[in-house]
Amino acid sequence: MASKDENVRDFLATRRAKITPDVAGLPSLPGIRRVPGLRREEVAMLSGVSVDYYTRIEKGDLTGVSDDVLDSIARALRFTSDETGYLYDLARTARRPALARKRTKPARTVPQRVRLLMDAMPQTPVLAHNRCLDVVAANALGRALFSVVYDSPTRSSAATPPNMAAFVFLDPAAEDFYTDLDDAASACVRMLRVQAGATPHDKQLTGLIGELSTRSEDFRTRWAGHDVGRLRDGSKAIDHREVGHLDLGFEQLTIDSAPSIVLSAYIAEPASATAERLQLLAAWTTAPPTPSRLP
Protein backbone atom coordinates (compact mmCIF):
# COMPACT_ATOMS: atom_id res chain seq x y z
CA MET A 1 0.00 0.00 0.00
CA ALA A 2 1.31 3.47 -0.86
CA SER A 3 2.18 5.67 2.10
CA LYS A 4 0.06 8.77 2.67
CA ASP A 5 1.64 12.06 3.69
CA GLU A 6 -0.61 14.17 5.92
CA ASN A 7 1.43 17.30 5.19
CA VAL A 8 0.75 16.92 1.47
CA ARG A 9 -2.94 16.33 2.12
CA ASP A 10 -3.38 19.29 4.46
CA PHE A 11 -1.19 21.64 2.43
CA LEU A 12 -3.06 21.06 -0.82
CA ALA A 13 -6.46 21.17 0.89
CA THR A 14 -5.73 24.48 2.61
CA ARG A 15 -4.34 26.02 -0.59
CA ARG A 16 -7.37 24.83 -2.57
CA ALA A 17 -9.67 26.44 -0.02
CA LYS A 18 -8.01 29.83 -0.59
CA ILE A 19 -8.61 29.99 -4.35
CA THR A 20 -12.04 31.07 -5.55
CA PRO A 21 -13.38 30.19 -9.01
CA ASP A 22 -13.17 33.86 -10.01
CA VAL A 23 -9.48 34.00 -9.11
CA ALA A 24 -8.88 30.76 -11.01
CA GLY A 25 -10.67 32.11 -14.07
CA LEU A 26 -13.58 29.67 -13.85
CA PRO A 27 -17.21 30.62 -14.50
CA SER A 28 -19.40 30.97 -11.43
CA LEU A 29 -22.06 28.27 -11.60
CA PRO A 30 -25.50 28.68 -10.02
CA GLY A 31 -26.21 27.06 -6.69
CA ILE A 32 -24.60 27.03 -3.27
CA ARG A 33 -20.98 25.87 -3.08
CA ARG A 34 -20.49 23.38 -0.27
CA VAL A 35 -16.74 23.94 0.05
CA PRO A 36 -14.69 27.12 0.35
CA GLY A 37 -12.49 27.80 -2.64
CA LEU A 38 -12.13 25.30 -5.46
CA ARG A 39 -13.52 21.78 -5.64
CA ARG A 40 -11.15 18.91 -6.33
CA GLU A 41 -12.81 18.47 -9.71
CA GLU A 42 -11.94 22.06 -10.61
CA VAL A 43 -8.31 21.72 -9.55
CA ALA A 44 -8.04 18.51 -11.56
CA MET A 45 -9.45 20.23 -14.64
CA LEU A 46 -7.10 23.21 -14.27
CA SER A 47 -4.15 20.85 -13.76
CA GLY A 48 -4.96 18.67 -16.75
CA VAL A 49 -5.29 15.43 -14.77
CA SER A 50 -8.19 13.17 -13.92
CA VAL A 51 -10.26 13.77 -10.80
CA ASP A 52 -9.25 10.38 -9.39
CA TYR A 53 -5.57 11.13 -9.96
CA TYR A 54 -5.73 14.53 -8.29
CA THR A 55 -7.77 13.10 -5.41
CA ARG A 56 -5.09 10.48 -4.83
CA ILE A 57 -2.42 13.20 -4.77
CA GLU A 58 -4.36 15.39 -2.37
CA LYS A 59 -4.83 12.43 -0.06
CA GLY A 60 -1.05 12.37 0.24
CA ASP A 61 -0.05 9.65 -2.22
CA LEU A 62 2.68 11.04 -4.48
CA THR A 63 3.85 7.69 -5.82
CA GLY A 64 4.91 8.16 -9.43
CA VAL A 65 3.79 11.79 -9.63
CA SER A 66 5.96 13.66 -12.12
CA ASP A 67 7.43 17.13 -11.73
CA ASP A 68 5.26 18.27 -14.64
CA VAL A 69 2.13 17.32 -12.70
CA LEU A 70 3.41 19.10 -9.59
CA ASP A 71 4.06 22.20 -11.69
CA SER A 72 0.55 22.02 -13.14
CA ILE A 73 -1.00 21.79 -9.68
CA ALA A 74 1.15 24.69 -8.46
CA ARG A 75 -0.05 26.83 -11.38
CA ALA A 76 -3.68 25.84 -10.86
CA LEU A 77 -3.55 26.79 -7.19
CA ARG A 78 -1.61 29.99 -7.90
CA PHE A 79 1.33 28.97 -5.72
CA THR A 80 4.09 31.39 -4.90
CA SER A 81 7.65 30.27 -5.61
CA ASP A 82 8.05 29.39 -1.92
CA GLU A 83 4.87 27.30 -1.94
CA THR A 84 6.02 25.50 -5.08
CA GLY A 85 9.39 24.78 -3.47
CA TYR A 86 7.63 23.45 -0.38
CA LEU A 87 5.49 21.12 -2.50
CA TYR A 88 8.63 19.80 -4.17
CA ASP A 89 10.23 19.22 -0.76
CA LEU A 90 7.18 17.28 0.39
CA ALA A 91 7.26 15.27 -2.84
CA ARG A 92 10.95 14.41 -2.44
CA THR A 93 10.32 13.20 1.10
CA ALA A 94 7.34 11.12 0.01
CA ARG A 95 9.19 9.57 -2.93
CA ARG A 96 12.52 8.87 -1.24
CA PRO A 97 12.22 9.15 2.54
CA ALA A 98 15.72 7.78 3.12
CA LEU A 99 17.26 10.72 1.25
CA ALA A 100 15.20 13.18 3.27
CA ARG A 101 16.97 11.99 6.41
CA LYS A 102 20.33 12.88 4.85
CA ARG A 103 19.51 16.48 3.93
CA THR A 104 21.70 19.19 5.36
CA LYS A 105 20.52 20.19 8.82
CA PRO A 106 20.35 23.85 9.91
CA ALA A 107 23.75 25.12 11.02
CA ARG A 108 24.30 25.80 14.73
CA THR A 109 27.46 27.88 14.32
CA VAL A 110 28.65 30.70 12.06
CA PRO A 111 31.96 30.61 10.13
CA GLN A 112 34.62 32.93 11.51
CA ARG A 113 34.70 35.02 8.32
CA VAL A 114 30.98 35.65 8.62
CA ARG A 115 31.45 36.81 12.21
CA LEU A 116 34.19 39.20 11.07
CA LEU A 117 31.89 40.52 8.36
CA MET A 118 29.14 41.18 10.89
CA ASP A 119 31.51 42.94 13.28
CA ALA A 120 32.77 45.11 10.41
CA MET A 121 29.31 46.77 10.34
CA PRO A 122 29.21 48.36 13.83
CA GLN A 123 26.52 50.92 12.90
CA THR A 124 24.16 48.28 11.49
CA PRO A 125 22.39 45.72 13.69
CA VAL A 126 23.02 42.28 12.20
CA LEU A 127 21.74 38.90 13.36
CA ALA A 128 22.73 35.51 11.98
CA HIS A 129 20.06 32.86 12.30
CA ASN A 130 19.45 29.44 10.87
CA ARG A 131 16.21 28.39 9.26
CA CYS A 132 14.94 27.03 12.59
CA LEU A 133 15.15 30.68 13.74
CA ASP A 134 17.93 30.06 16.25
CA VAL A 135 19.99 33.25 16.56
CA VAL A 136 23.46 31.74 16.27
CA ALA A 137 25.42 35.03 16.18
CA ALA A 138 24.97 38.80 16.33
CA ASN A 139 27.20 41.82 16.17
CA ALA A 140 27.26 44.12 19.19
CA LEU A 141 24.49 46.41 17.93
CA GLY A 142 22.34 43.49 16.84
CA ARG A 143 22.58 41.97 20.30
CA ALA A 144 21.73 45.33 21.88
CA LEU A 145 18.74 45.79 19.58
CA PHE A 146 17.39 42.34 20.46
CA SER A 147 18.55 42.31 24.08
CA VAL A 148 15.05 41.36 25.25
CA VAL A 149 15.29 38.19 23.12
CA TYR A 150 18.68 37.33 24.62
CA ASP A 151 17.27 37.90 28.11
CA SER A 152 14.15 35.82 27.44
CA PRO A 153 13.31 33.02 29.88
CA THR A 154 12.65 30.82 26.83
CA ARG A 155 16.41 30.20 26.76
CA SER A 156 17.25 27.22 28.94
CA SER A 157 20.76 28.56 29.58
CA ALA A 158 23.18 31.27 28.50
CA ALA A 159 24.77 28.71 26.17
CA THR A 160 21.47 28.09 24.38
CA PRO A 161 20.96 30.34 21.35
CA PRO A 162 17.83 32.46 21.46
CA ASN A 163 15.05 31.27 19.22
CA MET A 164 12.87 33.93 17.63
CA ALA A 165 9.78 31.71 17.38
CA ALA A 166 10.02 30.66 21.02
CA PHE A 167 10.31 34.32 22.02
CA VAL A 168 7.34 35.37 19.87
CA PHE A 169 4.97 32.64 21.04
CA LEU A 170 6.09 31.86 24.57
CA ASP A 171 7.43 35.10 26.09
CA PRO A 172 4.89 37.77 27.12
CA ALA A 173 7.61 40.39 26.55
CA ALA A 174 7.15 39.89 22.79
CA GLU A 175 3.85 41.76 22.90
CA ASP A 176 5.61 44.86 24.23
CA PHE A 177 8.58 44.49 21.89
CA TYR A 178 6.80 44.04 18.55
CA THR A 179 4.38 46.74 17.47
CA ASP A 180 2.75 44.17 15.17
CA LEU A 181 3.06 40.85 16.98
CA ASP A 182 0.59 39.19 14.62
CA ASP A 183 2.88 39.89 11.67
CA ALA A 184 5.92 38.59 13.56
CA ALA A 185 4.06 35.41 14.54
CA SER A 186 2.85 34.76 11.00
CA ALA A 187 6.36 35.24 9.61
CA CYS A 188 7.82 32.76 12.13
CA VAL A 189 5.29 30.09 11.23
CA ARG A 190 5.75 30.52 7.48
CA MET A 191 9.53 30.21 7.78
CA LEU A 192 9.35 27.17 10.05
CA ARG A 193 7.00 25.51 7.54
CA VAL A 194 9.60 26.00 4.81
CA GLN A 195 12.26 24.39 6.98
CA ALA A 196 9.97 21.54 8.01
CA GLY A 197 9.53 20.71 4.34
CA ALA A 198 13.28 20.86 3.67
CA THR A 199 14.46 18.90 6.74
CA PRO A 200 11.45 16.95 8.05
CA HIS A 201 13.57 14.64 10.20
CA ASP A 202 15.62 17.28 12.03
CA LYS A 203 15.09 16.39 15.69
CA GLN A 204 15.75 19.88 16.98
CA LEU A 205 13.22 21.36 14.57
CA THR A 206 10.54 18.78 15.33
CA GLY A 207 11.22 19.29 19.04
CA LEU A 208 10.74 23.05 18.68
CA ILE A 209 7.50 22.62 16.73
CA GLY A 210 6.27 20.11 19.31
CA GLU A 211 7.03 22.45 22.21
CA LEU A 212 5.38 25.43 20.53
CA SER A 213 2.33 23.34 19.62
CA THR A 214 2.00 22.10 23.18
CA ARG A 215 2.45 25.46 24.89
CA SER A 216 0.84 27.93 22.49
CA GLU A 217 -2.70 27.70 21.15
CA ASP A 218 -1.91 30.58 18.80
CA PHE A 219 0.97 28.60 17.28
CA ARG A 220 -1.20 25.48 16.90
CA THR A 221 -3.84 27.45 15.05
CA ARG A 222 -1.37 29.12 12.72
CA TRP A 223 0.55 25.89 12.10
CA ALA A 224 -2.65 24.17 11.02
CA GLY A 225 -3.05 26.81 8.31
CA HIS A 226 -0.01 25.42 6.41
CA ASP A 227 1.14 28.87 5.29
CA VAL A 228 4.60 28.87 3.73
CA GLY A 229 7.06 31.60 2.86
CA ARG A 230 10.57 32.92 3.30
CA LEU A 231 11.18 36.42 4.63
CA ARG A 232 13.61 38.28 2.40
CA ASP A 233 13.08 41.94 3.18
CA GLY A 234 10.52 44.27 4.69
CA SER A 235 9.95 46.56 7.63
CA LYS A 236 9.81 45.99 11.35
CA ALA A 237 8.48 48.31 14.06
CA ILE A 238 9.66 47.60 17.59
CA ASP A 239 9.52 49.30 20.96
CA HIS A 240 12.98 49.03 22.46
CA ARG A 241 13.06 49.15 26.24
CA GLU A 242 15.98 51.61 26.29
CA VAL A 243 15.72 53.88 23.23
CA GLY A 244 12.00 53.70 22.44
CA HIS A 245 10.13 53.21 19.18
CA LEU A 246 12.09 52.15 16.10
CA ASP A 247 10.84 51.84 12.52
CA LEU A 248 13.38 49.68 10.74
CA GLY A 249 13.76 48.19 7.30
CA PHE A 250 15.55 44.89 6.95
CA GLU A 251 17.27 42.80 4.33
CA GLN A 252 18.03 39.10 4.63
CA LEU A 253 21.25 37.90 3.04
CA THR A 254 22.24 34.32 2.32
CA ILE A 255 25.81 33.05 2.70
CA ASP A 256 27.24 30.72 0.06
CA SER A 257 29.73 29.22 2.49
CA ALA A 258 26.95 28.49 5.00
CA PRO A 259 23.71 28.05 3.00
CA SER A 260 21.52 27.37 6.03
CA ILE A 261 22.57 30.66 7.68
CA VAL A 262 20.75 33.91 6.97
CA LEU A 263 22.01 37.37 7.93
CA SER A 264 19.33 39.88 8.87
CA ALA A 265 20.55 43.48 8.62
CA TYR A 266 18.35 46.26 10.02
CA ILE A 267 18.43 49.74 8.49
CA ALA A 268 16.98 53.09 9.55
CA GLU A 269 16.01 55.90 7.19
CA PRO A 270 18.78 58.54 7.23
CA ALA A 271 18.14 61.59 9.45
CA SER A 272 15.04 59.96 10.97
CA ALA A 273 14.15 59.68 14.65
CA THR A 274 14.87 55.97 14.39
CA ALA A 275 18.35 56.67 12.98
CA GLU A 276 19.09 58.97 15.92
CA ARG A 277 17.88 56.40 18.45
CA LEU A 278 19.81 53.62 16.75
CA GLN A 279 22.92 55.81 16.79
CA LEU A 280 22.38 56.38 20.51
CA LEU A 281 22.09 52.63 21.09
CA ALA A 282 25.27 52.10 19.08
CA ALA A 283 27.09 54.68 21.20
CA TRP A 284 26.01 52.95 24.40
CA THR A 285 27.02 49.59 22.96
CA THR A 286 30.53 50.70 21.99
CA ALA A 287 31.19 52.95 25.01
CA PRO A 288 34.19 51.84 27.10
CA PRO A 289 33.27 50.28 30.45
CA THR A 290 33.15 52.60 33.44
CA PRO A 291 35.96 51.85 35.94
CA SER A 292 34.64 50.28 39.13
CA ARG A 293 36.86 52.55 41.20
CA LEU A 294 39.17 55.50 40.78
CA PRO A 295 42.91 54.77 40.65
VENNOR-V385731 format. One record per pair of residues at least 24 apart in sequence whose C-alpha atoms are under 6 Angstrom apart, sorted by the first residue. I is the first residue (numbers start at 1). J is the second residue. Records with the same first field share a line. If there is no record, write none. Layout:
I: J + J
This chain:
4: 60 + 61
5: 60
6: 60
8: 60
9: 58 + 59 + 60
11: 226
46: 76
47: 72 + 73 + 76
82: 229
83: 228
86: 197
89: 197 + 198
90: 197
101: 201
106: 130 + 260
107: 260
109: 136
125: 265 + 266
126: 264 + 265
127: 263 + 264
128: 262 + 263
129: 261 + 262
130: 260 + 261
133: 163 + 164
134: 161 + 162 + 163
135: 161 + 162 + 163
136: 161
141: 282
177: 238 + 239
178: 238
179: 237 + 238
190: 227 + 228 + 229
191: 229 + 230
193: 228
194: 228
243: 277
246: 274
